[in-house]
Amino acid sequence: MNRTAAEPADDAFAAPDAGYGTRLAAIRAAAADDGVAVVVDLHGALVDLRFERRALTKPPGELAGLIRRLAAEAGADALRQGRELLGSLLPEEPEPAARPHRPPEPESWAPATWAT
């Protein structure tokens, strides 16, 4: 049976034990480094962002990269927490996604343009 990634979470919200949905919604994960602290929810959405003064002296690109890295780290932790909570609803080993077989297209040396 092929299931999408969202189906176990949908099952949890529809489960007789309504506590699953509440507990999933309450999941938060944090990461901090170099004067920046982030908190994300189960979906990886940023719910809190804090800066120390020293972080604000960084160039904008460096600060943005740091925020993205910390959000990704916290997001991975939030997903781990969600997986632990849904452990009984998730399969032990996910089934590999089936890819439709498509024959290779013949090579063409003609330029690809919007007109062709």
DSSP file (Angstrom, degrees, kcal/mol; ACC not computed):
  #  RESIDUE AA STRUCTURE BP1 BP2  ACC     N-H-->O    O-->H-N    N-H-->O    O-->H-N    TCO  KAPPA ALPHA  PHI   PSI    X-CA   Y-CA   Z-CA
    1    1 A M              0   0    0      0, 0.0     2,-0.5     0, 0.0    94,-0.2   0.000 360.0 360.0 360.0 123.9    0.0    0.0    0.0
    2    2 A N        -     0   0    0     95,-0.0     2,-0.4    96,-0.0    95,-0.0  -0.793 360.0-177.5 -91.7 126.5    1.5    3.4   -1.0
    3    3 A R        -     0   0    0     -2,-0.5     2,-0.1    92,-0.1    92,-0.1  -0.941  23.8-122.2-123.2 145.4    0.8    6.2    1.4
    4    4 A T    >   -     0   0    0     -2,-0.4     3,-0.7     1,-0.1     0, 0.0  -0.371  31.4-107.9 -77.9 166.0    1.8    9.8    1.1
    5    5 A A  T 3  S+     0   0    0      1,-0.2     4,-0.5     2,-0.2    -1,-0.1   0.791 117.8  53.9 -64.6 -27.7    3.9   11.4    3.8
    6    6 A A  T 3> S+     0   0    0      1,-0.2     4,-2.3     2,-0.1    -1,-0.2   0.713  88.3  79.0 -81.7 -20.4    0.8   13.4    5.0
    7    7 A E  H <> S+     0   0    0     -3,-0.7     4,-2.7     1,-0.2     5,-0.2   0.882  89.0  52.5 -61.7 -42.0   -1.5   10.4    5.5
    8    8 A P  H  > S+     0   0    0      0, 0.0     4,-2.0     0, 0.0    -1,-0.2   0.906 111.5  48.1 -60.8 -37.4   -0.1    9.3    8.9
    9    9 A A  H  > S+     0   0    0     -4,-0.5     4,-2.0     2,-0.2    -2,-0.2   0.907 110.6  51.0 -67.0 -40.1   -0.5   12.8   10.3
   10   10 A D  H  X S+     0   0    0     -4,-2.3     4,-1.6     1,-0.2    -1,-0.2   0.908 109.1  51.9 -60.8 -41.2   -4.0   12.9    8.9
   11   11 A D  H  X S+     0   0    0     -4,-2.7     4,-1.0     1,-0.2    -1,-0.2   0.896 107.2  53.3 -59.9 -40.7   -4.7    9.5   10.6
   12   12 A A  H  < S+     0   0    0     -4,-2.0     9,-0.6     1,-0.2     3,-0.5   0.905 108.8  47.4 -64.4 -41.4   -3.4   11.0   13.9
   13   13 A F  H  < S+     0   0    0     -4,-2.0    -1,-0.2     1,-0.2    -2,-0.2   0.809 117.7  43.2 -69.6 -27.8   -5.7   13.9   13.8
   14   14 A A  H  < S+     0   0    0     -4,-1.6    -1,-0.2    -5,-0.2    -2,-0.2   0.502  89.5 117.6 -93.3  -5.4   -8.7   11.6   13.0
   15   15 A A  S  < S-     0   0    0     -4,-1.0     6,-0.1    -3,-0.5     5,-0.1  -0.211  77.9-116.4 -63.6 152.7   -7.6    8.9   15.5
   16   16 A P  S    S+     0   0    0      0, 0.0     2,-1.4     0, 0.0    -1,-0.1   0.849 107.4  73.6 -57.9 -33.9  -10.0    8.1   18.4
   17   17 A D  S >  S-     0   0    0      1,-0.2     3,-1.9     2,-0.0     4,-0.3  -0.687  70.9-168.4 -82.0  96.1   -7.4    9.4   20.8
   18   18 A A  T 3> S+     0   0    0     -2,-1.4     4,-1.2     1,-0.3     3,-0.4   0.616  72.5  84.5 -63.8 -10.2   -7.8   13.1   20.0
   19   19 A G  H 3> S+     0   0    0      1,-0.2     4,-2.8     2,-0.2    -1,-0.3   0.761  75.5  69.6 -64.2 -24.6   -4.6   13.7   22.0
   20   20 A Y  H <> S+     0   0    0     -3,-1.9     4,-2.9    -8,-0.3     5,-0.2   0.956  99.7  46.1 -58.8 -50.7   -2.5   12.9   18.9
   21   21 A G  H  > S+     0   0    0     -9,-0.6     4,-2.4    -3,-0.4    -1,-0.2   0.904 114.3  47.7 -59.9 -43.0   -3.6   16.1   17.1
   22   22 A T  H  X S+     0   0    0     -4,-1.2     4,-1.2     1,-0.2    -1,-0.2   0.916 113.7  47.2 -64.5 -43.5   -3.0   18.3   20.1
   23   23 A R  H  < S+     0   0    0     -4,-2.8     4,-0.5     2,-0.2    -2,-0.2   0.885 111.9  50.3 -68.6 -37.3    0.4   16.8   20.8
   24   24 A L  H >< S+     0   0    0     -4,-2.9     3,-1.2    -5,-0.2    18,-0.3   0.927 109.9  50.7 -63.3 -43.7    1.4   17.1   17.1
   25   25 A A  H 3< S+     0   0    0     -4,-2.4    -1,-0.2     1,-0.3    -2,-0.2   0.767 107.8  54.7 -65.5 -24.3    0.4   20.8   17.1
   26   26 A A  T 3< S+     0   0    0     -4,-1.2    -1,-0.3    -5,-0.2    -2,-0.2   0.542  78.2 120.8 -87.1  -6.8    2.4   21.4   20.3
   27   27 A I    <   +     0   0    0     -3,-1.2    15,-0.6    -4,-0.5     2,-0.3  -0.383  34.8 168.3 -64.6 130.1    5.7   20.1   18.8
   28   28 A R  E     -A   41   0A   0     13,-0.2     2,-0.3    -2,-0.1    13,-0.2  -0.982  14.3-169.3-137.8 147.9    8.4   22.7   18.9
   29   29 A A  E     -A   40   0A   0     11,-2.0    11,-2.6    -2,-0.3     2,-0.3  -0.996   7.4-158.3-139.3 144.8   12.2   22.4   18.3
   30   30 A A  E     -A   39   0A   0     -2,-0.3     2,-0.3     9,-0.2     9,-0.2  -0.863  10.8-179.5-124.1 154.8   14.9   24.9   18.8
   31   31 A A  E     -A   38   0A   0      7,-1.9     7,-2.9    -2,-0.3     2,-0.3  -0.979   7.4-177.4-148.3 145.4   18.4   25.5   17.6
   32   32 A A  E     +A   37   0A   0     -2,-0.3     2,-0.3     5,-0.2     5,-0.2  -0.998  10.8 150.4-146.3 146.9   20.9   28.3   18.5
   33   33 A D  E >   +A   36   0A   0      3,-2.4     3,-1.9    -2,-0.3    37,-0.1  -0.901  63.0   5.3-170.3 143.9   24.3   29.3   17.5
   34   34 A D  T 3  S-     0   0    0      1,-0.3     3,-0.1    -2,-0.3    18,-0.1   0.800 130.4 -45.2  51.4  40.1   26.5   32.5   17.2
   35   35 A G  T 3  S+     0   0    0      1,-0.2    17,-2.8    16,-0.1     2,-0.4   0.546 116.4 104.8  86.0   7.3   23.9   34.8   18.7
   36   36 A V  E <   -AB  33  51A   0     -3,-1.9    -3,-2.4    15,-0.2     2,-0.4  -0.977  44.2-174.5-123.6 134.9   20.8   33.5   16.8
   37   37 A A  E     -AB  32  50A   0     13,-2.5    13,-2.8    -2,-0.4     2,-0.3  -0.996   4.8-175.4-129.2 132.9   18.1   31.3   18.3
   38   38 A V  E     -AB  31  49A   0     -7,-2.9    -7,-1.9    -2,-0.4     2,-0.4  -0.922  10.6-164.9-125.2 151.9   15.2   29.8   16.3
   39   39 A V  E     -AB  30  48A   0      9,-2.2     8,-3.1    -2,-0.3     9,-1.6  -0.998  13.8-176.7-132.6 132.5   12.1   27.8   17.2
   40   40 A V  E     -AB  29  46A   0    -11,-2.6   -11,-2.0    -2,-0.4     6,-0.2  -0.858  18.6-127.6-124.9 161.3   10.1   25.9   14.6
   41   41 A D  E >   -A   28   0A   0      4,-1.9     3,-2.1    -2,-0.3   -13,-0.2  -0.284  48.7 -77.6 -94.1-173.0    6.9   23.9   14.7
   42   42 A L  T 3  S+     0   0    0    -15,-0.6    40,-0.1   -18,-0.3   -14,-0.1   0.800 132.2  51.8 -56.6 -31.7    6.4   20.4   13.3
   43   43 A H  T 3  S-     0   0    0      2,-0.1    -1,-0.3    35,-0.0     3,-0.1   0.456 119.2-108.4 -86.6  -1.1    6.1   21.7    9.8
   44   44 A G    <   +     0   0    0     -3,-2.1     2,-0.3     1,-0.3    31,-0.1   0.531  68.7 149.8  85.1   6.1    9.4   23.6   10.1
   45   45 A A        -     0   0    0      1,-0.1    -4,-1.9    30,-0.1     2,-0.3  -0.556  53.8-111.5 -75.0 135.7    7.6   27.0   10.2
   46   46 A L  E     +B   40   0A   0     -2,-0.3    -6,-0.3    -6,-0.2     3,-0.1  -0.513  41.8 167.3 -68.8 123.7    9.5   29.6   12.2
   47   47 A V  E     +     0   0A   0     -8,-3.1     2,-0.3     1,-0.4    -7,-0.2   0.546  68.0  19.1-113.4 -14.2    7.5   30.4   15.4
   48   48 A D  E     -B   39   0A   0     -9,-1.6    -9,-2.2     2,-0.0    -1,-0.4  -0.963  57.0-179.7-156.2 140.7   10.3   32.4   17.2
   49   49 A L  E     +B   38   0A   0     -2,-0.3     2,-0.4   -11,-0.2   -11,-0.2  -0.970   9.8 179.8-143.9 123.1   13.5   34.1   16.1
   50   50 A R  E     -B   37   0A   0    -13,-2.8   -13,-2.5    -2,-0.4     2,-0.4  -0.966   7.8-162.1-131.0 144.3   15.8   35.9   18.5
   51   51 A F  E     -B   36   0A   0     -2,-0.4     2,-0.2   -15,-0.2   -15,-0.2  -0.960  11.0-145.9-124.3 139.9   19.1   37.8   18.1
   52   52 A E    >>  -     0   0    0    -17,-2.8     3,-1.0    -2,-0.4     4,-0.9  -0.643  40.0-104.2 -88.4 161.4   21.8   38.8   20.4
   53   53 A R  G >4 S+     0   0    0      1,-0.3     3,-0.9    -2,-0.2     4,-0.3   0.881 119.8  58.7 -54.3 -41.5   23.5   42.1   19.6
   54   54 A R  G >4 S+     0   0    0      1,-0.3     3,-1.1     2,-0.2    -1,-0.3   0.810  99.0  58.7 -62.8 -29.2   26.6   40.4   18.2
   55   55 A A  G X4 S+     0   0    0     -3,-1.0     3,-1.4   -20,-0.3    -1,-0.3   0.832  97.3  61.4 -67.7 -30.4   24.5   38.5   15.6
   56   56 A L  G << S+     0   0    0     -4,-0.9    -1,-0.2    -3,-0.9    -2,-0.2   0.534  92.0  66.4 -76.9  -4.8   23.3   41.8   14.2
   57   57 A T  G <  S+     0   0    0     -3,-1.1    -1,-0.3    -4,-0.3    -2,-0.2   0.525  81.3 102.2 -89.3  -6.2   26.9   42.8   13.3
   58   58 A K  S <  S-     0   0    0     -3,-1.4    -3,-0.0    -4,-0.2     0, 0.0  -0.403  87.1 -96.6 -74.0 151.4   27.1   40.0   10.7
   59   59 A P     >  -     0   0    0      0, 0.0     4,-2.5     0, 0.0     3,-0.3  -0.388  39.1-111.9 -61.7 148.5   26.7   40.8    7.0
   60   60 A P  H  > S+     0   0    0      0, 0.0     4,-2.7     0, 0.0     5,-0.2   0.868 115.5  50.9 -54.0 -42.5   23.1   40.2    5.8
   61   61 A G  H  > S+     0   0    0      2,-0.2     4,-2.2     1,-0.2     5,-0.1   0.896 111.8  47.1 -64.2 -39.8   24.0   37.2    3.7
   62   62 A E  H  > S+     0   0    0     -3,-0.3     4,-2.2     2,-0.2    -1,-0.2   0.910 113.1  48.7 -67.5 -42.1   25.9   35.5    6.5
   63   63 A L  H  X S+     0   0    0     -4,-2.5     4,-2.4     2,-0.2    -2,-0.2   0.912 111.4  50.0 -63.8 -42.6   23.1   36.1    9.0
   64   64 A A  H  X S+     0   0    0     -4,-2.7     4,-2.5    -5,-0.2    -2,-0.2   0.912 110.4  50.2 -62.2 -42.7   20.5   34.8    6.5
   65   65 A G  H  X S+     0   0    0     -4,-2.2     4,-2.5     2,-0.2    -1,-0.2   0.894 110.1  50.3 -62.5 -39.9   22.6   31.6    6.0
   66   66 A L  H  X S+     0   0    0     -4,-2.2     4,-2.6     2,-0.2     5,-0.2   0.919 110.6  49.1 -64.2 -43.9   22.9   31.1    9.7
   67   67 A I  H  X S+     0   0    0     -4,-2.4     4,-2.6     1,-0.2    -2,-0.2   0.922 112.0  48.8 -62.3 -44.1   19.1   31.5   10.2
   68   68 A R  H  X S+     0   0    0     -4,-2.5     4,-2.2     2,-0.2    -2,-0.2   0.921 112.1  48.7 -61.6 -43.9   18.4   29.0    7.4
   69   69 A R  H  X S+     0   0    0     -4,-2.5     4,-2.3     1,-0.2    -2,-0.2   0.937 113.6  45.8 -62.5 -46.5   20.9   26.5    8.8
   70   70 A L  H  X S+     0   0    0     -4,-2.6     4,-2.7     1,-0.2     5,-0.2   0.895 111.9  51.6 -64.9 -39.5   19.4   26.7   12.3
   71   71 A A  H  X S+     0   0    0     -4,-2.6     4,-2.5    -5,-0.2    -1,-0.2   0.888 110.3  49.5 -64.0 -37.9   15.9   26.5   11.0
   72   72 A A  H  X S+     0   0    0     -4,-2.2     4,-2.2     2,-0.2    -2,-0.2   0.914 111.7  48.2 -66.7 -42.5   16.8   23.3    9.0
   73   73 A E  H  X S+     0   0    0     -4,-2.3     4,-1.8     2,-0.2    -2,-0.2   0.939 114.9  44.7 -62.5 -46.6   18.4   21.7   12.1
   74   74 A A  H  X S+     0   0    0     -4,-2.7     4,-2.5     1,-0.2    -2,-0.2   0.887 111.1  54.8 -65.5 -38.1   15.4   22.6   14.3
   75   75 A G  H  X S+     0   0    0     -4,-2.5     4,-2.3    -5,-0.2    -1,-0.2   0.892 106.3  50.9 -61.9 -40.3   13.0   21.3   11.6
   76   76 A A  H  X S+     0   0    0     -4,-2.2     4,-2.0     1,-0.2    -1,-0.2   0.895 111.1  48.8 -63.9 -39.3   14.8   18.0   11.4
   77   77 A D  H  X S+     0   0    0     -4,-1.8     4,-2.4     2,-0.2    -2,-0.2   0.903 109.5  52.0 -67.2 -40.3   14.5   17.7   15.2
   78   78 A A  H  X S+     0   0    0     -4,-2.5     4,-2.3     1,-0.2    -2,-0.2   0.907 109.7  49.4 -62.6 -41.3   10.8   18.6   15.0
   79   79 A L  H  X S+     0   0    0     -4,-2.3     4,-2.6     2,-0.2    -1,-0.2   0.894 108.9  52.7 -63.9 -39.2   10.2   15.9   12.4
   80   80 A R  H  X S+     0   0    0     -4,-2.0     4,-2.3     2,-0.2    -2,-0.2   0.923 109.4  49.4 -61.1 -43.7   12.0   13.4   14.6
   81   81 A Q  H  X S+     0   0    0     -4,-2.4     4,-2.2     1,-0.2    -2,-0.2   0.911 111.3  49.3 -61.5 -42.3    9.7   14.3   17.5
   82   82 A G  H  X S+     0   0    0     -4,-2.3     4,-2.3     1,-0.2    -2,-0.2   0.899 109.7  51.1 -63.8 -40.8    6.7   13.9   15.3
   83   83 A R  H  < S+     0   0    0     -4,-2.6     4,-0.2     2,-0.2    -1,-0.2   0.902 109.7  50.3 -64.1 -40.7    7.9   10.5   14.0
   84   84 A E  H >< S+     0   0    0     -4,-2.3     3,-1.0     1,-0.2    -1,-0.2   0.918 111.7  48.3 -62.5 -42.3    8.4    9.3   17.6
   85   85 A L  H 3< S+     0   0    0     -4,-2.2     3,-0.4     1,-0.2    -2,-0.2   0.884 117.0  41.6 -64.9 -38.7    4.9   10.5   18.6
   86   86 A L  T >X S+     0   0    0     -4,-2.3     3,-2.3     1,-0.2     4,-1.5   0.282  78.6 122.2 -91.9  10.9    3.3    8.8   15.5
   87   87 A G  T <4 S+     0   0    0     -3,-1.0     3,-0.2     1,-0.3    -1,-0.2   0.798  72.8  50.2 -45.1 -41.2    5.5    5.6   15.9
   88   88 A S  T 34 S+     0   0    0     -3,-0.4    -1,-0.3     1,-0.2    -2,-0.1   0.732 113.3  46.4 -74.4 -19.9    2.5    3.3   16.2
   89   89 A L  T <4 S+     0   0    0     -3,-2.3    -1,-0.2     2,-0.1    -2,-0.2   0.649 100.0  79.2 -94.4 -16.8    0.8    4.8   13.1
   90   90 A L  S  < S-     0   0    0     -4,-1.5     2,-0.1    -3,-0.2     3,-0.0  -0.672  84.7-111.6 -94.5 146.3    3.9    4.7   10.8
   91   91 A P        -     0   0    0      0, 0.0    -1,-0.1     0, 0.0    -2,-0.1  -0.391  23.7-122.7 -69.4 153.1    5.3    1.7    9.1
   92   92 A E  S    S+     0   0    0      1,-0.3    -2,-0.0    -2,-0.1    -5,-0.0   0.956 100.7  22.0 -60.4 -51.8    8.6    0.3   10.3
   93   93 A E  S    S-     0   0    0     -3,-0.0    -1,-0.3     0, 0.0     2,-0.1  -0.973  88.0-127.6-119.8 120.1   10.2    0.6    6.8
   94   94 A P        -     0   0    0      0, 0.0     3,-0.1     0, 0.0    -4,-0.0  -0.397  28.2-114.5 -65.7 142.8    8.7    3.0    4.3
   95   95 A E        -     0   0    0    -94,-0.2   -92,-0.1     1,-0.1     2,-0.1  -0.536  35.8-103.7 -74.5 141.1    8.0    1.5    1.0
   96   96 A P        -     0   0    0      0, 0.0     2,-0.2     0, 0.0    -1,-0.1  -0.395  40.5-105.3 -65.0 142.3   10.1    2.8   -1.9
   97   97 A A        -     0   0    0      1,-0.1     2,-0.4    -2,-0.1   -95,-0.0  -0.477  33.1-123.8 -69.1 133.5    8.2    5.2   -4.1
   98   98 A A        -     0   0    0     -2,-0.2    -1,-0.1    -3,-0.1    -3,-0.0  -0.636  22.7-155.9 -80.4 132.9    7.3    3.7   -7.4
   99   99 A R        -     0   0    0     -2,-0.4     2,-0.1     3,-0.0     3,-0.0  -0.923  20.0-118.2-109.1 132.3    8.5    5.6  -10.4
  100  100 A P        -     0   0    0      0, 0.0     2,-0.5     0, 0.0     0, 0.0  -0.441  31.1-118.0 -67.0 140.9    6.7    5.3  -13.7
  101  101 A H        -     0   0    0     -2,-0.1     0, 0.0     0, 0.0     0, 0.0  -0.686  34.8-178.9 -83.7 126.5    9.0    3.8  -16.4
  102  102 A R        -     0   0    0     -2,-0.5     3,-0.1     3,-0.0    -3,-0.0  -0.992  27.3-122.5-126.5 126.3    9.5    6.2  -19.3
  103  103 A P        -     0   0    0      0, 0.0     2,-0.0     0, 0.0     0, 0.0  -0.349  41.2 -95.5 -64.8 148.0   11.6    5.2  -22.3
  104  104 A P        -     0   0    0      0, 0.0     3,-0.1     0, 0.0     0, 0.0  -0.342  38.5-118.7 -64.8 143.7   14.5    7.6  -23.0
  105  105 A E        -     0   0    0      1,-0.1     3,-0.1    -3,-0.1     2,-0.0  -0.579  33.6-101.4 -80.7 144.9   13.8   10.3  -25.5
  106  106 A P        -     0   0    0      0, 0.0     2,-0.1     0, 0.0    -1,-0.1  -0.374  43.0-104.9 -65.3 144.7   16.0   10.3  -28.6
  107  107 A E        -     0   0    0     -3,-0.1     2,-0.4     2,-0.0     0, 0.0  -0.429  37.3-167.6 -70.8 143.0   18.8   12.9  -28.5
  108  108 A S        -     0   0    0     -2,-0.1    -3,-0.0     2,-0.1    -1,-0.0  -0.998  21.5-161.0-133.4 136.4   18.3   15.9  -30.6
  109  109 A W        +     0   0    0     -2,-0.4    -1,-0.1     2,-0.1     3,-0.1   0.359  59.1 114.9 -96.1   5.1   20.9   18.5  -31.5
  110  110 A A  S    S-     0   0    0      1,-0.1    -2,-0.1     0, 0.0     2,-0.1  -0.537  78.6-103.3 -73.7 140.4   18.2   21.1  -32.4
  111  111 A P        -     0   0    0      0, 0.0     2,-0.7     0, 0.0    -1,-0.1  -0.383  31.1-125.9 -65.4 139.9   18.2   24.1  -30.1
  112  112 A A        +     0   0    0     -2,-0.1     2,-0.3    -3,-0.1    -3,-0.0  -0.782  44.3 155.6 -88.8 119.9   15.4   24.1  -27.6
  113  113 A T    >   -     0   0    0     -2,-0.7     3,-0.8     1,-0.0     0, 0.0  -0.838  57.9-102.6-134.3 172.6   13.4   27.3  -27.8
  114  114 A W  T 3  S+     0   0    0     -2,-0.3    -2,-0.0     1,-0.2    -1,-0.0   0.765 119.3  58.6 -68.1 -23.3    9.9   28.3  -26.9
  115  115 A A  T 3         0   0    0      1,-0.2    -1,-0.2     0, 0.0    -3,-0.0   0.690 360.0 360.0 -81.3 -17.4    9.0   28.2  -30.5
  116  116 A T    <         0   0    0     -3,-0.8    -1,-0.2    -5,-0.1    -2,-0.2   0.468 360.0 360.0 -95.8 360.0   10.0   24.5  -31.0
